[in-house]
Amino acid sequence: MARQTDVRPIVRLRSSAGTGYTYVTRKNRRNDPDRLVLRKYDPIVRRHLEFREAR
């Protein structure tokens, strides 16, 4: 069972376009202590956008 202070927590990435589309991934807290920002594909607007970590 995962602990709250797990080194690789599950994070939800939300689209910056406001479509509500999300990706679920894991991140390493030691390498990325800040909020994660990745450029991913949003099929609702049919283009690549920035997806930001939502908590």
Z-matrix of the N, CA and C atoms (Angstrom, degrees):
N
C 1 1.439
C 2 1.529 1 109.55
N 3 1.322 2 117.19 1 135.45
C 4 1.457 3 121.57 2 -175.62
C 5 1.525 4 110.92 3 -74.98
N 6 1.306 5 115.03 4 140.50
C 7 1.460 6 120.53 5 176.82
C 8 1.521 7 109.76 6 -91.46
N 9 1.319 8 116.36 7 162.95
C 10 1.463 9 120.83 8 179.71
C 11 1.526 10 110.95 9 -65.55
N 12 1.328 11 118.06 10 -33.77
C 13 1.459 12 121.59 11 -178.41
C 14 1.523 13 110.87 12 -97.59
N 15 1.299 14 117.66 13 35.05
C 16 1.457 15 122.74 14 179.81
C 17 1.533 16 109.58 15 -62.94
N 18 1.331 17 117.01 16 145.82
C 19 1.460 18 120.95 17 -179.67
C 20 1.522 19 110.73 18 -68.61
N 21 1.334 20 117.58 19 -34.23
C 22 1.467 21 121.37 20 -179.23
C 23 1.527 22 110.05 21 -120.05
N 24 1.340 23 118.20 22 80.05
C 25 1.463 24 120.11 23 -179.27
C 26 1.528 25 111.84 24 -76.81
N 27 1.316 26 115.40 25 158.12
C 28 1.463 27 121.87 26 175.14
C 29 1.523 28 107.63 27 -82.07
N 30 1.335 29 116.84 28 129.39
C 31 1.464 30 121.39 29 179.54
C 32 1.513 31 109.34 30 -124.19
N 33 1.314 32 115.65 31 153.85
C 34 1.464 33 122.43 32 178.34
C 35 1.517 34 108.44 33 -108.29
N 36 1.330 35 116.91 34 127.45
C 37 1.455 36 122.49 35 179.20
C 38 1.526 37 108.32 36 -102.41
N 39 1.341 38 116.49 37 122.74
C 40 1.457 39 122.47 38 -177.69
C 41 1.529 40 110.42 39 -105.66
N 42 1.315 41 116.53 40 142.49
C 43 1.459 42 122.20 41 -178.93
C 44 1.521 43 110.85 42 -65.80
N 45 1.334 44 116.20 43 140.21
C 46 1.460 45 120.75 44 177.83
C 47 1.525 46 111.76 45 -78.03
N 48 1.345 47 117.78 46 -10.63
C 49 1.455 48 121.17 47 179.50
C 50 1.523 49 112.20 48 -80.32
N 51 1.328 50 117.13 49 -10.13
C 52 1.457 51 120.04 50 178.98
C 53 1.515 52 113.67 51 79.84
N 54 1.329 53 117.91 52 20.82
C 55 1.460 54 121.14 53 -179.44
C 56 1.512 55 112.14 54 -81.70
N 57 1.331 56 116.94 55 -15.84
C 58 1.455 57 120.46 56 -177.99
C 59 1.515 58 113.47 57 88.57
N 60 1.329 59 118.00 58 -0.03
C 61 1.461 60 121.63 59 179.28
C 62 1.522 61 108.96 60 -74.63
N 63 1.341 62 117.07 61 137.54
C 64 1.457 63 120.94 62 -177.69
C 65 1.522 64 111.53 63 -132.78
N 66 1.315 65 115.27 64 154.31
C 67 1.458 66 123.89 65 168.36
C 68 1.523 67 106.77 66 -116.59
N 69 1.321 68 116.96 67 150.26
C 70 1.454 69 122.00 68 175.36
C 71 1.518 70 107.51 69 -117.53
N 72 1.339 71 116.09 70 129.18
C 73 1.455 72 121.26 71 -178.10
C 74 1.517 73 109.25 72 -147.67
N 75 1.320 74 116.74 73 179.86
C 76 1.457 75 122.46 74 176.28
C 77 1.520 76 108.11 75 -117.30
N 78 1.328 77 116.08 76 151.00
C 79 1.462 78 119.58 77 176.36
C 80 1.518 79 109.36 78 -135.36
N 81 1.307 80 115.50 79 156.39
C 82 1.461 81 121.87 80 177.89
C 83 1.524 82 107.87 81 -94.01
N 84 1.327 83 117.23 82 116.50
C 85 1.473 84 121.41 83 -178.02
C 86 1.519 85 112.31 84 -65.47
N 87 1.314 86 117.87 85 -30.13
C 88 1.465 87 119.71 86 -178.95
C 89 1.524 88 111.55 87 -70.73
N 90 1.332 89 117.52 88 -37.12
C 91 1.467 90 120.56 89 -179.79
C 92 1.523 91 112.42 90 -86.55
N 93 1.326 92 118.00 91 -31.86
C 94 1.468 93 122.75 92 -177.33
C 95 1.525 94 110.22 93 -128.23
N 96 1.330 95 118.70 94 76.31
C 97 1.462 96 119.06 95 -178.54
C 98 1.526 97 112.81 96 -72.14
N 99 1.343 98 117.77 97 -23.78
C 100 1.462 99 121.13 98 178.85
C 101 1.526 100 110.20 99 -82.60
N 102 1.319 101 115.59 100 176.29
C 103 1.460 102 119.49 101 178.11
C 104 1.523 103 110.25 102 -68.66
N 105 1.310 104 115.32 103 139.27
C 106 1.454 105 122.55 104 -175.12
C 107 1.527 106 110.69 105 -80.46
N 108 1.340 107 116.98 106 137.71
C 109 1.466 108 122.85 107 175.35
C 110 1.516 109 106.88 108 -130.80
N 111 1.343 110 116.92 109 119.16
C 112 1.459 111 122.26 110 178.89
C 113 1.517 112 110.05 111 -126.77
N 114 1.322 113 116.06 112 149.74
C 115 1.456 114 121.42 113 176.63
C 116 1.520 115 107.66 114 -94.90
N 117 1.354 116 116.26 115 111.50
C 118 1.463 117 122.24 116 -174.81
C 119 1.525 118 108.59 117 -130.79
N 120 1.335 119 115.38 118 171.91
C 121 1.456 120 121.76 119 -178.33
C 122 1.526 121 110.35 120 -89.63
N 123 1.333 122 116.44 121 131.42
C 124 1.463 123 122.55 122 174.63
C 125 1.528 124 107.63 123 -108.06
N 126 1.338 125 118.68 124 108.76
C 127 1.461 126 120.74 125 -176.25
C 128 1.520 127 114.07 126 -70.55
N 129 1.315 128 118.27 127 -16.63
C 130 1.461 129 120.08 128 179.94
C 131 1.525 130 110.68 129 -72.52
N 132 1.329 131 117.77 130 -43.05
C 133 1.462 132 121.23 131 177.02
C 134 1.524 133 111.82 132 -97.55
N 135 1.327 134 116.91 133 -3.82
C 136 1.467 135 124.88 134 176.10
C 137 1.526 136 113.14 135 57.13
N 138 1.316 137 115.77 136 50.06
C 139 1.459 138 121.15 137 174.43
C 140 1.513 139 110.26 138 -159.37
N 141 1.332 140 116.03 139 165.72
C 142 1.458 141 121.44 140 177.27
C 143 1.531 142 109.05 141 -83.28
N 144 1.321 143 115.49 142 133.87
C 145 1.456 144 122.10 143 -178.80
C 146 1.513 145 109.54 144 -138.15
N 147 1.329 146 115.84 145 171.62
C 148 1.457 147 120.32 146 173.42
C 149 1.515 148 109.20 147 -80.82
N 150 1.315 149 115.84 148 132.58
C 151 1.446 150 122.48 149 174.57
C 152 1.520 151 106.50 150 -112.63
N 153 1.327 152 116.77 151 127.53
C 154 1.452 153 122.06 152 -176.86
C 155 1.521 154 111.27 153 -110.33
N 156 1.311 155 115.28 154 148.63
C 157 1.459 156 121.04 155 179.53
C 158 1.520 157 110.44 156 -67.43
N 159 1.324 158 116.06 157 128.46
C 160 1.459 159 122.20 158 176.31
C 161 1.516 160 108.00 159 -111.87
N 162 1.330 161 117.26 160 141.29
C 163 1.463 162 120.07 161 -178.58
C 164 1.509 163 110.96 162 -115.86
